[in-house]
């Protein structure tokens, strides 16, 4: 599905009936408030582009980091886990700003990148990071049953089998979880697996499609699962009824 096809298929807040998805849309997609986190993320994004041009292809668009911040602020996890992303800590900071009391665990990218992430946290006068995971993030998911958690994965480090495994593991956990998939639009095979997941009919799962981001909220309820592509009503203002 291309971006244009996605746009015509997507609904805005006036076409969403699920209370959970309506809450997500209002508090994440339609949240136009300005936060200190937005300012810090913008400054750091610009600084990385200026001082580390080699990382330009690793960075997500700034608006995606703002969305990641709002997802975490909305979901309020107790633990957060990030797969290896060589973006100098932008993803980690986005999640951290949304839930500062949650534990932050980052899959190690190697000593140089890990140190750069630590440097950027210090630059913003934030607590020093200590939890860099040496194991693959999927093994962490497999052992994480007791906390309400967010898991951030990147398509660049995924194949369809790994995504399928992550989905199966999180459906089997005891606590609510939120899986975020970055760069969803960059892999046809991952998007195909994503659509297969969303159409599986399993209960208690909410599949939120933002085209570049895929979000799954595992509620472990008996509610019928829902797949919903979403755009802001500002982009689709004519869709009211």
N, C-alpha and C positions, 0 to 999 in steps of 0.2 A: 504494500500500500504506500503510494507516494504522498508527499505533503499536501498536495491539492485534494486528493481523494480523502485523506484524513480530515481535512478542514470541512468538507461537505458532510462527512459522517459524524463529526463531533457535535456534542451538545454544549450549551452554556448553562448557567445556573438556573435559567428559566425552564430548561428541559430535563432537569434532574429531579428525581422523586425520592431516592434513597436518602434518609436522614444523614447517614455517614458521609455519603458523597456530596451532599449539599453542604455539610459542615466543612469538608475538605475544600470544596470550591470557593466558599466564602472566605475561609481563613488562610488559604494558600494562594489560589489563582487570583482572587479578587482583592487581596490585601494590598492596598496602595499606600499604607502608612510608611513613613520613613523611620528607620531604626538606626541606632549607632552601628549595628552589625553591618548594615548595607554600606555605610560610609567606610568602615574598616575594610570590608571585602573589596570595595572599589579601589581604595588606595593600594592595597596589597596586590591586586590584580594588575594595576598599572605599573607598580614597582617591579613585579616579576617580568612583565613584558619588556620593560626598559633595561633591566639588569641581567636577565637570563633569556635572551632571545631564542636559545635552543629549546626552551620549554614551551614556546608558543603553541606548538601542535598538541601539547599535552593538556593545555588549559581548556576548560569548558568556557562557553560564553558567560559573561558576568551575570546575565539574567538567570542562568541555570543555578549558579551558586546562591543567588537570592531565593530561588524556589526551594533549594535544599534546606536553607535556613528556616524557611517558613514551614516546610514539611515537618522538620524536627520540633519546631515550636508548637505545632498543632498536635503531633503524636505524643510528645513528652515521654520519651523512652527512659528506661533506667540504665540501659547499656547501649553503646553504639559501636559497630564494627565496620571497618572500611577496608576493602580489598586494596591491593597495591595500586595507587594512582600517583604518577610522577608529576603532580601539579604543585609541588612545593608547599603543600599543606592547605591549599584553598578548600578542598573538599572537607578536610578535617575541621577547619575553622568554621565552615558553613554549618556543619552539624553541631559543633561545640557551642556556637553562639545561640543556637536554638534550644539547647538544654544543657546548661552549664553544670548542673549537678549530676548528670549522667556520666557513667564511666566511658572513656573514649579509648578504643583499641584499634590500632592501625597496623595492617600487614606491612612488614618491613620492605622497603624498596632498595635497601643497601645503605651503608654507613653515610655516604655523601648526601643522599636525598633525605635520610632520616635527620641528619644534622641540620639541613636547610629548613626542614619543618620545625624543628626545635627553635631555630634562630627566629623564625617568623612569629612563633608563639611568644618568645621573649620580647621581640620588637613591639608587640601589642600589649606587653605587660600582663600576660596571661600565665596561669600556673604551668610549671614545667611538665612536659610530657614524659611518661615513663613506660607506657605500655605499647611497645612495638612487637607485634606478633611475628614469630619466625615461621609458623605453619601456614598452610593454605587456609584461606578464609572459610572454605567449606568444612574443614575439620572442626573449626571453631563453631560454626553453625550447628554441627552435629552434636556438640557437647553443651550447647547453650539452651537449657530448658527452663531455667528458673526465673528469668528476668524478662520484662517487657523490653523488647530490643528492636533496634533498627540495624539493617545490614545493607551496606552500599557496595554494589558490584559494578564492574565496568565491562562493557561488551568486548573491549580490546583484550581482556584476559579470560573470556568465557568461550565455551562452545555450547551447543544446544544440549548436550548431555549433562554438562555441569549446571546449567540453568534448571533443567528438569530435576536434577538431584537436589538443588537448593530449595526448590518449590516443595518437593516431597518431604524434605526434612522439616521445613517450617510448618507444614500442615500437621506434622506429628508432634510439635512442641506443645507444652501445656499453657504457655503464656501468649498473650497477643504479640504479634511481630509485624514489622513493616520491612518489606524488601524493596530497595530502590535500584533500578538498573539504568546506569548512565550510557549515553551514546546509543540508545536503542535503535535509532534510525540508520546506524552505520553498518548493520549486519542483517542481510536478508534471512540467513538461517536462524539467527537469534530471534528476529521478529516473528518468523514462522513458528518457532517454539513458544514464544510469548502468546501468540494467538491460540495455539493448541492448549496451552495452560488455561487461558481465559475461557475457553469453550468446553472445559472438561466436565462442567456440571457439579463440581465439588462444592459443598455448602460452606458458608461462612467466610468466603474469600471475595475480596473486592479488588478488581483489576482496573487500575486507573491509567489511561493511556494519554500522555502528553506529547506523543510522537518522539521527542528526543529523550524523554524519561518515561520509564515504566515503573509504576508503583503498585505493589500488592499489599493489602492490609489483611492479615490473617486474624479474624476475630474469634475463631473456634466456636461460633454460634451455630444455630440450626437454620440461619437465614439462607435463602437461596443466593448463590453467588451471582455477582454482577460484573459485567465488563462495560466500561464507559470511557470513550474518548472525550476529552474535555478541552475547550478553548475558552478564553475570556469572553464575556459578553461584549466587551469593547471591540473585539475582532469579529463578532457575529451578532451585532446589536439588533438586527432585524428578526432574530429568532426569539420571539417572545412567547408564543403559544405552541 
